[in-house]
Amino acid sequence: MKRLISVIMPVKNGRNYIQEALDGIKKQNIDLEIIIVDDASTDNTVEIAQRNGCLIIKHEKTLGQVEGKNTGLKSANGEYIMFHDHDDVLTENALSRMIEEFEIDENVMAVMAKAKDFISHDSINQNQVIRKEPYWGCLGGCILFKKDVFDKIGLFDTSIKAGEVISLTMKMKESNLNIKKIDFVSSNRRIHDTNYGKVNKKNEFSDYASILRNKLRK
């Protein structure tokens, strides 16, 4: 049975790495659509996406990655959803491997695989310390969702600027929606000088604190 996967990539000014990310997605041996949500880029991100046959949705002004994910979801045709960062690279047959878990157990609503860090060739600090071993995380390229998840718990909370996937997976657990973890590396995570987490640390800490407060209230 063919299963269409919608890969959603919110991006702004991603020309430095997006082609490599798209190459990794296009090499997956499975039916998919690639939805690029361009967050008012001023470089040639859109042109690269067009050359690669992606569906492109443009924000006329910068709205952020959370709004970008919601925008992509509203246009997705797939039975399954993956969010993908423009600077990371899927491993070979990652999507096929993750789909297997849904076929084994129809009660699984999301599959979480592992990420493996690597230092980008253009990073100023080539000697920085990174995680040596693969790890599970709420990261783009590591979680494949059934689209039904978003019908059950809604879209991403736009009041959160970072850590939105953590908030989503917590909602899934609160709603007793099954997340299956597998010991498989699905994404090579690029470490470079402008990683979102590096340049948005204040937002991340603030959002994590807010998510924890809300959980404690409940």
N, C-alpha and C positions, 0 to 999 in steps of 0.2 A: 504494500500500500504506500502510495506517495504521500509524504507529509511536507507541506510547505512551511518553511521557517522564514519569518520576517526578522532580518538583522537591522536594527535601528542604530544609527550612528549620529548623535548630535555633535556638531563640530563648528568651531570658529577658527579661521586662519590655520588650517591643518595641512598646508601643502608640504611641510617638512616630512611627514610620515604617512600621510593618508594612502599613498599608492601601495606601500608595503602592506598596510592593513587590508586594503581591498584585494590585493593579490592573495593573501591568506584566506579571505572569505570565499573568493571565487574558486579556489582550489578544492573546496569542500565537495565531496561526492554526494550531493543531496540537493533537492529542490529548494531554492531560496529566492528571496527578493532582498535587495539592499536598499534601505531607505536612509538617505542622507538628509538630515535636518540642518540646514546651513543657518547659523546664528549670526547673520549679517557680516559675513567674512569680507575682508578688503583685499585678500590675495586671490589666487586662482584655484581655490579649493573646489568651487562649483564646476569649473572647466575640467578638472581632473575627474570629478565624479561623473560628469556627462560622458567623458571618453570611456568610462567603465560601465556604462549602461545602467547607472543607478537611478532610482526614483528620487528626485530632488524636491524638497520642500524648503522654501526660503522664509526666514523671519526678516521682516523689513528693518527691525531694530533688534539689538541684542537682548535676549530674554533669559539666557542661561541654560545650562544643561538639563535641569529638571523640567523646565517648560519644553525643551527640545524633545525629551523622552515622551512626554504627554502628546506632543504634536505628532510624533512618529507613530505612537500607538493608535491614534485616531484614524490613521491612513493604512494601517497594517492589514494585510489580507491573510497572513499566515495563521495556522493552527497553533504555532509555537512562536515565542518571542525571545530574541536575544538582544541585549544592549551591548554595544561594542565601542570602545574608545578608539579614536583615530590613530593613536600612537602604539597600540598593541597589535599582536599578531596571533591569529588562531593556529593551533597545531594541526597536523595532518589528520583528517577524518574526525576532528573533534565533535562536530555536530552529529555525525552518524553514531558515534560512541554514546553521546548523551541521549539521543533518541531511543536507543536500545532499552534504556531504563524505563521509559514510558511504556514500551511494548511489553516489558516483563510485568509491570504492575500498573494497572490503569488508575489506581488511586494516587499515584505520584503526581504532584502538581508542579514541581520544579526540580531540576537536577543541578546540583552544585558540584563542579569539578575544581581542580586546583590551578593556581597560577605559578609561574616560574619567572623570577626576576632576571633581567639582563641589563647591563649598562649600555646605553646607546653610544654609537661610535662618535657622535658629535658632542657628548657631554664633556664639560670642562674638567670635571673630576673623574678620571678613569679609575681611580683607586678608592672610590667611596665604598663603604661597607653596604652590601646588600644581603638579602636572605639567601642562604646557600641552598636550602631545601625548598621544594614546592610547598604551597600552603593553600588552605581553603580561605576564601574571602568573598565579601559581597562586592565583587568587581565585575565590570563589563568583560564579556568573553568567558566568564566562569559560571554563569547561571543561565540555564535555558528554562523558560517558563511556558506553561500552557497559557494560551491567551485568555482562557476562562478565569484565570486568577484575577485579572483586572476587572472582569464583570462582577466578581464576588466581592472584592475589597476596594475597588475604585482605582483612580489614577494616582500618580505620585503627588505628595503634599508639596505644593509650590512655596510654602513658607520655609521649607528646608532648602538651603543652597548647596549643601554637601551632606553626604551620609544618607541620601534618600533611599538607596537600596537597602541599607540596614533597617530603616524605618519600614520599608515594604516587607522585608522578610519577617520582621517582628509581627506585623499585622497578619501575615500568613500563619504564623505559629499560634497567634491569639485566636485565629479563625479555624484552627485545627486542619490547616492545609499542609499536606505532606511534602517536605523538602528532602530529597534523597541526595546524600553526599557520596561521591565516588572517588576512589584513589586513582585519579587520572589527570594529567596536565592538559588542559584545554587551551590555555592562553599563555603566550610569552609576553610578560609585562615589561614594557620599556621604562627604564629609569633614566631620566634626562633632567636638564636644568630647569624646565618649566612644567614639570608634572603638576596636574591640577591640585593634588594634595599639598605640594610644596608652596604654591603661591596662594592657596586658600586655607591655610592652617587655622586662622581665626574663625572662619565660617565653620570649618569641620568641628573644632572644639565646642563652639557655641551650639551647633546642631546636635552633637552627640549628647551634650548636657541636657538639651531640651527633650530629646528622645527619652533619655533616662528618667527625667522628671515626670514626663507623661506616663511612662510605664509604672513608676512608683505610685502615682496617683491612682492608677487603675488597680 
